[in-house]
Amino acid sequence: MIPSVLPTYNRAPLEFERGEGAWLIEKDGRRFLDLGAGIAVNALGHAHPDLVATISDQASKLWHVSNLYKIPQQEALANRLVDLTFADTVFFTNSGTEACELAVKMARKYFYEKGEPEKVDIMTFDGSFHGRSSAAIAASGAEKMVKGFGPVLPGFVHLPWENAVEAAKAAVTDTTAAILIEPIQGEGGIRVLPDAELKALRDLCDTHGLLLILDEVQCGVGRTGRLFAHEWAGITPDIMMVAKGIGGGFPLGAVLATEEAASGMVAGTHGSTYGGNPLGCAVGLTVLNHVGDPDFLADVNRRAGLFRQRLEGLVADHPEVFESVRGTGLMLGLKCKPPAGEVVAAGYAAGVITVPAADNIIRLIPPLNLTEDEIGEAIARLGAAATALTAG
Ligand SMILES: *Cc1c(COP(=O)(O)O)cnc(C)c1O
């Protein structure tokens, strides 16, 4: 018999009752150090007092009104994002997938309104992940996501991740509209696009009048030690997808864009009933007030450097389990020798939560305010997991 919850996930036998900062706690009091943060979502950890205060306060006043009316919390969050980034304008969604939908629509509408309706094709890359809607799975093109869900939405040109720049140069045609890429692939296994390649893709877009769409759903909002990952490369996109960390655990996403790239999106061309509701935007603003603070980001960088150094030591101590460390800031991956799923399970037994990804990686994507003591605890618990694996 089918379970009452549609069985699209293979779930771990863990059931948390509450969270405190970087810790998840089961009913019997068993504590797990959370290096997964709900897949890079709980940017400030669990039950952060400022987020609890914000959501309680807003919940007692107003949750939802729809976008038929002005929403001051939405304007405040949009203003803050515009102040802090390349963007001139923002649309709020409830998820990364919805941000992908709008990013794709916005790019195509831009060229349509410019009198170039033939420009519809969007270049995407192997190992990418942009969500699970029909457009998002078509964008990725991965067999495991699209198989059985045809007809697959046309207009995506899939390119290799290795040599992305050369592949993109060779693939530009009269129907190319945009390049869509994650500066660091998350689901794809913490694969970092070198700054020089991101710059070269920006140049390619400028040369051919294409739009650069960055998917910063996982790598954005302070995760890499800059507010957005592309800042490391010194470039800006035309359109950017954001979600995960921005809501700190509340479902919130956004598309940020330049005035030019957004020029086709006039009244009536897109919408969302829930997107940008007062509750979500109030929470998002509190998250951004923390993460957008340069001192906070400097501290993320300092602790990320320490974590990485300790992880290098862990790899050296357990060469039969760990091969290498990769990533930027607090978006880190450990390449494993045994199947990553076994390493994640050994972590559970040792009281530490990690998240598997492609390329036999376990992801370490903790709350951004993970403390130095917790970094020490993370290393101890990952070490215990590795020791248990090699003993077994
Ligand atoms: C998680 C993710 C998405 C999809 O976001 P949802 O909120 O699950 O819809 C899109 N792109 C990237 C890079 C992601 O990591």
The ligand as an ORCA input file, in Angstrom:
! r2SCAN-3c Opt
* xyz 0 1
  C      17.580     23.741     -4.058
  C      17.943     24.359     -5.367
  C      16.966     24.762     -6.289
  C      15.496     24.487     -6.076
  O      14.991     25.126     -4.961
  P      13.616     24.597     -4.282
  O      13.399     25.593     -3.192
  O      13.850     23.207     -3.821
  O      12.572     24.675     -5.309
  C      17.381     25.395     -7.435
  N      18.676     25.619     -7.677
  C      19.644     25.247     -6.822
  C      21.067     25.551     -7.137
  C      19.312     24.581     -5.643
  O      20.277     24.189     -4.807
*
